[in-house]
Amino acid sequence: MTTIIRLENLSKDYTEGGKTRTVLRRCSAELEEGRFVAIRGRSGSGKSTLLNLIAGIDAPTDTPVTPTDTPTPPTDTPVPPTDTPPPTPT
């Protein structure tokens, strides 16, 4: 499969009131095209922060999120329907 996003030692710190809090520390992953990925964890464990970093909404503290050369469709492009019909209720 083709890797579409690569994270290498991704970290994110927030500073509030003079105190620095590490939300993500050295997170690494490869996200592949066509794969389903679930992110789970306790409240406050950094799930939303990780998604914000991948989406480019927030910037990492040190190393960047690396997109691969695979083109990403614009967000206003509708997702084409699959050939699989929805399940029939029983």
Biopython code that builds the backbone (N, CA, C, O; Angstrom):
import numpy as np
from Bio.PDB.StructureBuilder import StructureBuilder

atoms = [
    (1, "MET", "N", (0.833, -1.179, 0.000)),
    (1, "MET", "CA", (0.000, 0.000, 0.000)),
    (1, "MET", "C", (0.881, 1.247, 0.000)),
    (1, "MET", "O", (2.046, 1.204, 0.394)),
    (2, "THR", "N", (0.309, 2.337, -0.442)),
    (2, "THR", "CA", (1.025, 3.599, -0.530)),
    (2, "THR", "C", (0.855, 4.395, 0.755)),
    (2, "THR", "O", (-0.268, 4.606, 1.214)),
    (3, "THR", "N", (1.961, 4.835, 1.334)),
    (3, "THR", "CA", (1.914, 5.692, 2.516)),
    (3, "THR", "C", (1.501, 7.090, 2.076)),
    (3, "THR", "O", (2.107, 7.669, 1.175)),
    (4, "ILE", "N", (0.451, 7.637, 2.725)),
    (4, "ILE", "CA", (-0.004, 8.980, 2.340)),
    (4, "ILE", "C", (0.389, 10.044, 3.370)),
    (4, "ILE", "O", (0.483, 11.224, 3.031)),
    (5, "ILE", "N", (0.617, 9.642, 4.612)),
    (5, "ILE", "CA", (1.091, 10.575, 5.645)),
    (5, "ILE", "C", (2.094, 9.836, 6.518)),
    (5, "ILE", "O", (1.873, 8.694, 6.922)),
    (6, "ARG", "N", (3.197, 10.512, 6.797)),
    (6, "ARG", "CA", (4.237, 9.930, 7.646)),
    (6, "ARG", "C", (4.485, 10.873, 8.823)),
    (6, "ARG", "O", (4.718, 12.067, 8.637)),
    (7, "LEU", "N", (4.431, 10.326, 10.023)),
    (7, "LEU", "CA", (4.737, 11.075, 11.243)),
    (7, "LEU", "C", (6.002, 10.478, 11.838)),
    (7, "LEU", "O", (6.075, 9.268, 12.053)),
    (8, "GLU", "N", (6.990, 11.309, 12.105)),
    (8, "GLU", "CA", (8.233, 10.818, 12.702)),
    (8, "GLU", "C", (8.587, 11.680, 13.910)),
    (8, "GLU", "O", (8.894, 12.864, 13.773)),
    (9, "ASN", "N", (8.539, 11.071, 15.088)),
    (9, "ASN", "CA", (8.887, 11.750, 16.334)),
    (9, "ASN", "C", (8.143, 13.064, 16.517)),
    (9, "ASN", "O", (8.730, 14.069, 16.918)),
    (10, "LEU", "N", (6.849, 13.049, 16.222)),
    (10, "LEU", "CA", (6.008, 14.234, 16.319)),
    (10, "LEU", "C", (5.735, 14.556, 17.789)),
    (10, "LEU", "O", (5.349, 13.679, 18.562)),
    (11, "SER", "N", (5.934, 15.808, 18.163)),
    (11, "SER", "CA", (5.682, 16.248, 19.531)),
    (11, "SER", "C", (4.893, 17.543, 19.515)),
    (11, "SER", "O", (4.980, 18.325, 18.568)),
    (12, "LYS", "N", (4.120, 17.765, 20.574)),
    (12, "LYS", "CA", (3.364, 19.006, 20.710)),
    (12, "LYS", "C", (3.342, 19.397, 22.183)),
    (12, "LYS", "O", (2.933, 18.617, 23.043)),
    (13, "ASP", "N", (3.795, 20.634, 22.456)),
    (13, "ASP", "CA", (3.770, 21.207, 23.792)),
    (13, "ASP", "C", (2.886, 22.437, 23.775)),
    (13, "ASP", "O", (2.845, 23.168, 22.786)),
    (14, "TYR", "N", (2.178, 22.664, 24.871)),
    (14, "TYR", "CA", (1.402, 23.885, 25.066)),
    (14, "TYR", "C", (1.945, 24.589, 26.301)),
    (14, "TYR", "O", (2.315, 23.947, 27.284)),
    (15, "THR", "N", (1.987, 25.917, 26.239)),
    (15, "THR", "CA", (2.407, 26.693, 27.398)),
    (15, "THR", "C", (1.250, 27.572, 27.849)),
    (15, "THR", "O", (0.719, 28.375, 27.081)),
    (16, "GLU", "N", (0.875, 27.401, 29.103)),
    (16, "GLU", "CA", (-0.193, 28.206, 29.700)),
    (16, "GLU", "C", (0.258, 28.650, 31.081)),
    (16, "GLU", "O", (0.726, 27.844, 31.885)),
    (17, "GLY", "N", (0.113, 29.937, 31.344)),
    (17, "GLY", "CA", (0.475, 30.457, 32.663)),
    (17, "GLY", "C", (1.907, 30.187, 33.053)),
    (17, "GLY", "O", (2.204, 29.984, 34.230)),
    (18, "GLY", "N", (2.803, 30.183, 32.078)),
    (18, "GLY", "CA", (4.216, 29.948, 32.362)),
    (18, "GLY", "C", (4.592, 28.487, 32.528)),
    (18, "GLY", "O", (5.765, 28.178, 32.736)),
    (19, "LYS", "N", (3.621, 27.575, 32.441)),
    (19, "LYS", "CA", (3.897, 26.135, 32.563)),
    (19, "LYS", "C", (3.774, 25.477, 31.196)),
    (19, "LYS", "O", (2.826, 25.742, 30.456)),
    (20, "THR", "N", (4.722, 24.630, 30.865)),
    (20, "THR", "CA", (4.694, 23.897, 29.606)),
    (20, "THR", "C", (4.158, 22.502, 29.860)),
    (20, "THR", "O", (4.598, 21.804, 30.774)),
    (21, "ARG", "N", (3.197, 22.107, 29.033)),
    (21, "ARG", "CA", (2.590, 20.780, 29.140)),
    (21, "ARG", "C", (2.801, 20.033, 27.831)),
    (21, "ARG", "O", (2.418, 20.530, 26.772)),
    (22, "THR", "N", (3.398, 18.860, 27.883)),
    (22, "THR", "CA", (3.607, 18.026, 26.698)),
    (22, "THR", "C", (2.350, 17.197, 26.463)),
    (22, "THR", "O", (1.932, 16.427, 27.327)),
    (23, "VAL", "N", (1.745, 17.364, 25.268)),
    (23, "VAL", "CA", (0.528, 16.638, 24.931)),
    (23, "VAL", "C", (0.861, 15.398, 24.106)),
    (23, "VAL", "O", (0.275, 14.336, 24.319)),
    (24, "LEU", "N", (1.791, 15.525, 23.173)),
    (24, "LEU", "CA", (2.283, 14.384, 22.387)),
    (24, "LEU", "C", (3.801, 14.362, 22.495)),
    (24, "LEU", "O", (4.450, 15.407, 22.443)),
    (25, "ARG", "N", (4.358, 13.176, 22.645)),
    (25, "ARG", "CA", (5.810, 13.057, 22.732)),
    (25, "ARG", "C", (6.298, 11.958, 21.792)),
    (25, "ARG", "O", (5.982, 10.782, 21.971)),
    (26, "ARG", "N", (7.062, 12.357, 20.803)),
    (26, "ARG", "CA", (7.722, 11.449, 19.850)),
    (26, "ARG", "C", (6.759, 10.416, 19.251)),
    (26, "ARG", "O", (7.025, 9.215, 19.292)),
    (27, "CYS", "N", (5.654, 10.889, 18.702)),
    (27, "CYS", "CA", (4.655, 10.032, 18.067)),
    (27, "CYS", "C", (5.086, 9.739, 16.628)),
    (27, "CYS", "O", (5.380, 10.662, 15.870)),
    (28, "SER", "N", (5.123, 8.476, 16.255)),
    (28, "SER", "CA", (5.499, 8.081, 14.901)),
    (28, "SER", "C", (4.450, 7.144, 14.318)),
    (28, "SER", "O", (3.921, 6.280, 15.018)),
    (29, "ALA", "N", (4.150, 7.319, 13.029)),
    (29, "ALA", "CA", (3.175, 6.456, 12.363)),
    (29, "ALA", "C", (3.268, 6.660, 10.861)),
    (29, "ALA", "O", (3.750, 7.691, 10.392)),
    (30, "GLU", "N", (2.807, 5.678, 10.118)),
    (30, "GLU", "CA", (2.629, 5.788, 8.675)),
    (30, "GLU", "C", (1.179, 5.448, 8.378)),
    (30, "GLU", "O", (0.696, 4.380, 8.754)),
    (31, "LEU", "N", (0.485, 6.358, 7.703)),
    (31, "LEU", "CA", (-0.913, 6.136, 7.340)),
    (31, "LEU", "C", (-0.964, 5.774, 5.872)),
    (31, "LEU", "O", (-0.467, 6.514, 5.023)),
    (32, "GLU", "N", (-1.561, 4.644, 5.577)),
    (32, "GLU", "CA", (-1.580, 4.129, 4.211)),
    (32, "GLU", "C", (-2.923, 4.365, 3.538)),
    (32, "GLU", "O", (-3.977, 4.325, 4.172)),
    (33, "GLU", "N", (-2.854, 4.608, 2.246)),
    (33, "GLU", "CA", (-4.046, 4.814, 1.429)),
    (33, "GLU", "C", (-4.937, 3.577, 1.497)),
    (33, "GLU", "O", (-4.459, 2.447, 1.388)),
    (34, "GLY", "N", (-6.245, 3.807, 1.679)),
    (34, "GLY", "CA", (-7.206, 2.716, 1.669)),
    (34, "GLY", "C", (-7.342, 1.971, 2.984)),
    (34, "GLY", "O", (-8.139, 1.037, 3.072)),
    (35, "ARG", "N", (-6.593, 2.352, 4.007)),
    (35, "ARG", "CA", (-6.656, 1.673, 5.300)),
    (35, "ARG", "C", (-7.541, 2.463, 6.262)),
    (35, "ARG", "O", (-7.572, 3.692, 6.218)),
    (36, "PHE", "N", (-8.246, 1.764, 7.115)),
    (36, "PHE", "CA", (-9.065, 2.376, 8.154)),
    (36, "PHE", "C", (-8.216, 2.458, 9.410)),
    (36, "PHE", "O", (-7.627, 1.464, 9.833)),
    (37, "VAL", "N", (-8.153, 3.645, 10.007)),
    (37, "VAL", "CA", (-7.350, 3.850, 11.209)),
    (37, "VAL", "C", (-8.239, 4.390, 12.315)),
    (37, "VAL", "O", (-9.017, 5.318, 12.091)),
    (38, "ALA", "N", (-8.132, 3.825, 13.490)),
    (38, "ALA", "CA", (-8.866, 4.318, 14.654)),
    (38, "ALA", "C", (-7.863, 4.850, 15.665)),
    (38, "ALA", "O", (-6.812, 4.251, 15.894)),
    (39, "ILE", "N", (-8.206, 5.986, 16.265)),
    (39, "ILE", "CA", (-7.366, 6.570, 17.311)),
    (39, "ILE", "C", (-8.203, 6.566, 18.579)),
    (39, "ILE", "O", (-9.281, 7.158, 18.620)),
    (40, "ARG", "N", (-7.709, 5.901, 19.606)),
    (40, "ARG", "CA", (-8.469, 5.844, 20.843)),
    (40, "ARG", "C", (-7.555, 6.106, 22.030)),
    (40, "ARG", "O", (-6.342, 5.907, 21.964)),
    (41, "GLY", "N", (-8.162, 6.550, 23.100)),
    (41, "GLY", "CA", (-7.407, 6.830, 24.315)),
    (41, "GLY", "C", (-8.269, 7.590, 25.296)),
    (41, "GLY", "O", (-9.385, 8.003, 24.979)),
    (42, "ARG", "N", (-7.737, 7.769, 26.491)),
    (42, "ARG", "CA", (-8.455, 8.488, 27.536)),
    (42, "ARG", "C", (-8.664, 9.939, 27.147)),
    (42, "ARG", "O", (-7.998, 10.461, 26.253)),
    (43, "SER", "N", (-9.584, 10.572, 27.820)),
    (43, "SER", "CA", (-9.800, 12.005, 27.662)),
    (43, "SER", "C", (-8.508, 12.731, 28.025)),
    (43, "SER", "O", (-7.901, 12.460, 29.061)),
    (44, "GLY", "N", (-8.099, 13.652, 27.163)),
    (44, "GLY", "CA", (-6.878, 14.416, 27.418)),
    (44, "GLY", "C", (-5.602, 13.735, 26.999)),
    (44, "GLY", "O", (-4.515, 14.217, 27.317)),
    (45, "SER", "N", (-5.704, 12.603, 26.280)),
    (45, "SER", "CA", (-4.497, 11.875, 25.900)),
    (45, "SER", "C", (-3.852, 12.378, 24.605)),
    (45, "SER", "O", (-2.770, 11.915, 24.244)),
    (46, "GLY", "N", (-4.502, 13.330, 23.892)),
    (46, "GLY", "CA", (-3.880, 13.914, 22.703)),
    (46, "GLY", "C", (-4.491, 13.493, 21.381)),
    (46, "GLY", "O", (-3.918, 13.777, 20.329)),
    (47, "LYS", "N", (-5.636, 12.826, 21.401)),
    (47, "LYS", "CA", (-6.261, 12.362, 20.156)),
    (47, "LYS", "C", (-6.614, 13.523, 19.231)),
    (47, "LYS", "O", (-6.247, 13.514, 18.055)),
    (48, "SER", "N", (-7.318, 14.514, 19.752)),
    (48, "SER", "CA", (-7.712, 15.670, 18.933)),
    (48, "SER", "C", (-6.497, 16.479, 18.511)),
    (48, "SER", "O", (-6.454, 16.998, 17.395)),
    (49, "THR", "N", (-5.520, 16.590, 19.383)),
    (49, "THR", "CA", (-4.289, 17.301, 19.029)),
    (49, "THR", "C", (-3.604, 16.612, 17.856)),
    (49, "THR", "O", (-3.156, 17.279, 16.923)),
    (50, "LEU", "N", (-3.519, 15.296, 17.894)),
    (50, "LEU", "CA", (-2.905, 14.549, 16.798)),
    (50, "LEU", "C", (-3.650, 14.790, 15.489)),
    (50, "LEU", "O", (-3.020, 15.035, 14.460)),
    (51, "LEU", "N", (-4.971, 14.725, 15.511)),
    (51, "LEU", "CA", (-5.756, 14.969, 14.299)),
    (51, "LEU", "C", (-5.588, 16.403, 13.801)),
    (51, "LEU", "O", (-5.516, 16.629, 12.593)),
    (52, "ASN", "N", (-5.524, 17.373, 14.713)),
    (52, "ASN", "CA", (-5.297, 18.766, 14.324)),
    (52, "ASN", "C", (-3.928, 18.958, 13.678)),
    (52, "ASN", "O", (-3.789, 19.751, 12.746)),
    (53, "LEU", "N", (-2.926, 18.246, 14.158)),
    (53, "LEU", "CA", (-1.590, 18.329, 13.568)),
    (53, "LEU", "C", (-1.574, 17.710, 12.169)),
    (53, "LEU", "O", (-0.984, 18.273, 11.248)),
    (54, "ILE", "N", (-2.216, 16.561, 12.011)),
    (54, "ILE", "CA", (-2.267, 15.906, 10.703)),
    (54, "ILE", "C", (-3.015, 16.775, 9.702)),
    (54, "ILE", "O", (-2.616, 16.864, 8.540)),
    (55, "ALA", "N", (-4.110, 17.424, 10.144)),
    (55, "ALA", "CA", (-4.920, 18.262, 9.255)),
    (55, "ALA", "C", (-4.267, 19.609, 8.958)),
    (55, "ALA", "O", (-4.697, 20.311, 8.043)),
    (56, "GLY", "N", (-3.239, 19.978, 9.716)),
    (56, "GLY", "CA", (-2.592, 21.263, 9.499)),
    (56, "GLY", "C", (-3.263, 22.405, 10.237)),
    (56, "GLY", "O", (-2.934, 23.568, 10.002)),
    (57, "ILE", "N", (-4.201, 22.095, 11.130)),
    (57, "ILE", "CA", (-4.885, 23.115, 11.918)),
    (57, "ILE", "C", (-3.940, 23.678, 12.977)),
    (57, "ILE", "O", (-4.017, 24.857, 13.322)),
    (58, "ASP", "N", (-3.059, 22.840, 13.483)),
    (58, "ASP", "CA", (-2.091, 23.234, 14.493)),
    (58, "ASP", "C", (-0.699, 22.841, 14.009)),
    (58, "ASP", "O", (-0.571, 21.991, 13.128)),
    (59, "ALA", "N", (0.336, 23.442, 14.569)),
    (59, "ALA", "CA", (1.713, 23.148, 14.162)),
    (59, "ALA", "C", (2.406, 22.354, 15.267)),
    (59, "ALA", "O", (2.213, 22.639, 16.449)),
    (60, "PRO", "N", (3.214, 21.360, 14.890)),
    (60, "PRO", "CA", (3.948, 20.595, 15.900)),
    (60, "PRO", "C", (5.025, 21.454, 16.555)),
    (60, "PRO", "O", (5.437, 22.477, 16.007)),
    (61, "THR", "N", (5.472, 21.028, 17.727)),
    (61, "THR", "CA", (6.511, 21.748, 18.448)),
    (61, "THR", "C", (7.841, 21.672, 17.714)),
    (61, "THR", "O", (8.582, 22.655, 17.677)),
    (62, "ASP", "N", (8.154, 20.526, 17.132)),
    (62, "ASP", "CA", (9.457, 20.393, 16.487)),
    (62, "ASP", "C", (9.386, 19.833, 15.071)),
    (62, "ASP", "O", (9.472, 20.604, 14.116)),
    (63, "THR", "N", (9.233, 18.530, 14.899)),
    (63, "THR", "CA", (9.279, 17.926, 13.568)),
    (63, "THR", "C", (7.953, 18.079, 12.838)),
    (63, "THR", "O", (6.897, 18.034, 13.469)),
    (64, "PRO", "N", (7.985, 18.260, 11.518)),
    (64, "PRO", "CA", (6.742, 18.462, 10.762)),
    (64, "PRO", "C", (6.022, 17.158, 10.432)),
    (64, "PRO", "O", (6.609, 16.077, 10.478)),
    (65, "VAL", "N", (4.737, 17.284, 10.099)),
    (65, "VAL", "CA", (3.969, 16.187, 9.528)),
    (65, "VAL", "C", (4.370, 16.128, 8.064)),
    (65, "VAL", "O", (4.386, 17.160, 7.393)),
    (66, "THR", "N", (4.693, 14.949, 7.553)),
    (66, "THR", "CA", (5.186, 14.828, 6.195)),
    (66, "THR", "C", (4.155, 14.167, 5.291)),
    (66, "THR", "O", (3.946, 12.958, 5.380)),
    (67, "PRO", "N", (3.496, 14.955, 4.405)),
    (67, "PRO", "CA", (2.633, 14.309, 3.412)),
    (67, "PRO", "C", (3.513, 13.684, 2.343)),
    (67, "PRO", "O", (4.610, 14.174, 2.075)),
    (68, "THR", "N", (3.046, 12.621, 1.739)),
    (68, "THR", "CA", (3.808, 12.008, 0.656)),
    (68, "THR", "C", (3.390, 12.660, -0.652)),
    (68, "THR", "O", (2.620, 13.621, -0.649)),
    (69, "ASP", "N", (3.884, 12.153, -1.755)),
    (69, "ASP", "CA", (3.607, 12.738, -3.069)),
    (69, "ASP", "C", (2.219, 12.406, -3.598)),
    (69, "ASP", "O", (1.854, 12.855, -4.684)),
    (70, "THR", "N", (1.441, 11.631, -2.852)),
    (70, "THR", "CA", (0.096, 11.274, -3.299)),
    (70, "THR", "C", (-0.796, 12.503, -3.254)),
    (70, "THR", "O", (-0.921, 13.122, -2.197)),
    (71, "PRO", "N", (-1.429, 12.885, -4.382)),
    (71, "PRO", "CA", (-2.294, 14.065, -4.354)),
    (71, "PRO", "C", (-3.528, 13.841, -3.479)),
    (71, "PRO", "O", (-4.080, 12.742, -3.425)),
    (72, "THR", "N", (-3.937, 14.890, -2.809)),
    (72, "THR", "CA", (-5.129, 14.856, -1.966)),
    (72, "THR", "C", (-6.217, 15.667, -2.650)),
    (72, "THR", "O", (-5.968, 16.806, -3.045)),
    (73, "PRO", "N", (-7.436, 15.106, -2.803)),
    (73, "PRO", "CA", (-8.494, 15.873, -3.463)),
    (73, "PRO", "C", (-8.902, 17.074, -2.621)),
    (73, "PRO", "O", (-8.796, 17.029, -1.395)),
    (74, "PRO", "N", (-9.367, 18.152, -3.259)),
    (74, "PRO", "CA", (-9.844, 19.299, -2.494)),
    (74, "PRO", "C", (-10.990, 18.901, -1.583)),
    (74, "PRO", "O", (-11.711, 17.945, -1.869)),
    (75, "THR", "N", (-11.162, 19.635, -0.480)),
    (75, "THR", "CA", (-12.186, 19.267, 0.498)),
    (75, "THR", "C", (-13.595, 19.445, -0.032)),
    (75, "THR", "O", (-14.528, 18.855, 0.514)),
    (76, "ASP", "N", (-13.784, 20.251, -1.094)),
    (76, "ASP", "CA", (-15.133, 20.432, -1.623)),
    (76, "ASP", "C", (-15.494, 19.386, -2.675)),
    (76, "ASP", "O", (-16.579, 19.443, -3.254)),
    (77, "THR", "N", (-14.593, 18.428, -2.929)),
    (77, "THR", "CA", (-14.859, 17.368, -3.891)),
    (77, "THR", "C", (-15.696, 16.284, -3.218)),
    (77, "THR", "O", (-15.283, 15.748, -2.190)),
    (78, "PRO", "N", (-16.868, 15.945, -3.775)),
    (78, "PRO", "CA", (-17.679, 14.899, -3.144)),
    (78, "PRO", "C", (-16.986, 13.538, -3.239)),
    (78, "PRO", "O", (-16.287, 13.249, -4.211)),
    (79, "VAL", "N", (-17.188, 12.737, -2.245)),
    (79, "VAL", "CA", (-16.626, 11.396, -2.240)),
    (79, "VAL", "C", (-17.491, 10.529, -3.141)),
    (79, "VAL", "O", (-18.708, 10.479, -2.964)),
    (80, "PRO", "N", (-16.872, 9.831, -4.124)),
    (80, "PRO", "CA", (-17.687, 8.998, -5.019)),
    (80, "PRO", "C", (-18.306, 7.832, -4.257)),
    (80, "PRO", "O", (-17.696, 7.305, -3.327)),
    (81, "PRO", "N", (-19.503, 7.429, -4.642)),
    (81, "PRO", "CA", (-20.147, 6.306, -3.953)),
    (81, "PRO", "C", (-19.421, 5.003, -4.247)),
    (81, "PRO", "O", (-18.773, 4.852, -5.282)),
    (82, "THR", "N", (-19.542, 4.076, -3.327)),
    (82, "THR", "CA", (-18.941, 2.763, -3.544)),
    (82, "THR", "C", (-19.929, 1.885, -4.316)),
    (82, "THR", "O", (-21.104, 2.229, -4.447)),
    (83, "ASP", "N", (-19.452, 0.771, -4.814)),
    (83, "ASP", "CA", (-20.306, -0.155, -5.545)),
    (83, "ASP", "C", (-21.135, -1.020, -4.616)),
    (83, "ASP", "O", (-22.027, -1.741, -5.063)),
    (84, "THR", "N", (-20.847, -0.951, -3.337)),
    (84, "THR", "CA", (-21.554, -1.785, -2.361)),
    (84, "THR", "C", (-22.812, -1.076, -1.886)),
    (84, "THR", "O", (-22.726, 0.033, -1.358)),
    (85, "PRO", "N", (-23.983, -1.692, -2.060)),
    (85, "PRO", "CA", (-25.203, -1.052, -1.562)),
    (85, "PRO", "C", (-25.245, -1.087, -0.045)),
    (85, "PRO", "O", (-24.605, -1.937, 0.573)),
    (86, "PRO", "N", (-25.998, -0.166, 0.566)),
    (86, "PRO", "CA", (-26.112, -0.185, 2.027)),
    (86, "PRO", "C", (-26.806, -1.454, 2.490)),
    (86, "PRO", "O", (-27.600, -2.031, 1.747)),
    (87, "PRO", "N", (-26.515, -1.899, 3.721)),
    (87, "PRO", "CA", (-27.164, -3.125, 4.215)),
    (87, "PRO", "C", (-28.669, -2.952, 4.345)),
    (87, "PRO", "O", (-29.160, -1.866, 4.655)),
    (88, "THR", "N", (-29.379, -4.018, 4.109)),
    (88, "THR", "CA", (-30.834, -4.009, 4.233)),
    (88, "THR", "C", (-31.212, -4.306, 5.670)),
    (88, "THR", "O", (-30.768, -5.308, 6.230)),
    (89, "PRO", "N", (-32.038, -3.438, 6.288)),
    (89, "PRO", "CA", (-32.453, -3.712, 7.664)),
    (89, "PRO", "C", (-33.256, -5.007, 7.738)),
    (89, "PRO", "O", (-34.033, -5.323, 6.837)),
    (90, "THR", "N", (-33.059, -5.745, 8.815)),
    (90, "THR", "CA", (-33.806, -7.000, 8.985)),
    (90, "THR", "C", (-34.769, -6.929, 10.133)),
    (90, "THR", "O", (-35.473, -7.900, 10.410)),
]
sb = StructureBuilder()
sb.init_structure("model")
sb.init_model(0)
sb.init_chain("A")
sb.init_seg("    ")
for serial, (resi, resn, name, xyz) in enumerate(atoms, 1):
    if name == "N":
        sb.init_residue(resn, " ", resi, " ")
    sb.init_atom(name, np.array(xyz, "f"), 0.0, 1.0, " ", f" {name:<3s}", serial, name[0])
structure = sb.get_structure()
